[in-house]
């Protein structure tokens, strides 16, 4: 279908005959996300027609939403091996123009900041301290304590630009850099707090990225679980999967929007959680 024909159909969305509107909208939806640029162009030219603008906005959102679902489904079915890809897919939920290539460039830059200062002969704890120094002291990454529940804390592009995030988003960035450096550092699903663990050849300790990379041990987790009056569980001590990480990020987003009173995102985010479950 030509661009002129698509534009003509878009203008029929404002027709006085509801049957015509319904038929046209169904036809537009069959064209798929490839027509988003045309929709965006028409949205800009319809500033004096707020009703038509709203209908165009809804179509654009629905196309973008379906793209997120499709990509996340494919990511899951492929094994969810690339955590960074999963985080990028979630970022496109609100930032559809953000590309995976942009994310990779930003993350690679962090790696190049740390790599020259890392030494293989260092003890693992000292290697972690080097990583802490670069990310927290030199690059100034840190917790967004003032707006802990803000949705932007869960979108990796925002965290990279603001250098502020929640525990899990900061952990994802920290873990990706650490693994690219060859360090066996993984995520751990603690209740109310996401942390990391260094685990290799009989050596295991934990890292609280939300507290500037504070190193702690299993006894500290025991005490933490006891304070919460919870029964000890193996998942509180061992590495979790990328799928579990992305699922938790989505739950954080759901909570953030609920606290902000933005209920319109609830059903879509719930669908994403169900998709991963």
Secondary structure, 3 states (H helix, E strand, C coil): CCHHHHHHHHHHHHCCCHHHHHHHHHHHHHCCHHHHHHHHHHHHHCCCCHHHHHHHHHHHHHHHHHHHHHHHHHHHHCCCCCHHHHHHHHHCCCCCCCCHHHHHHHHHHHHHHHHCCCCCCCCHHHHHHHHHHHHHHHCCCEECCCCCCCHHHHCHHHHHHHCEECHHHHHHHHHHHHHHCCCCEEEEEECCEEEEEEEECCEEEEEEHHHCCEEECHHHHHHHHHHCCCCCCHHHCCCCCHHHHHHHHHHHHHHHHHHCCCHHHHHHHHHHHHHHC
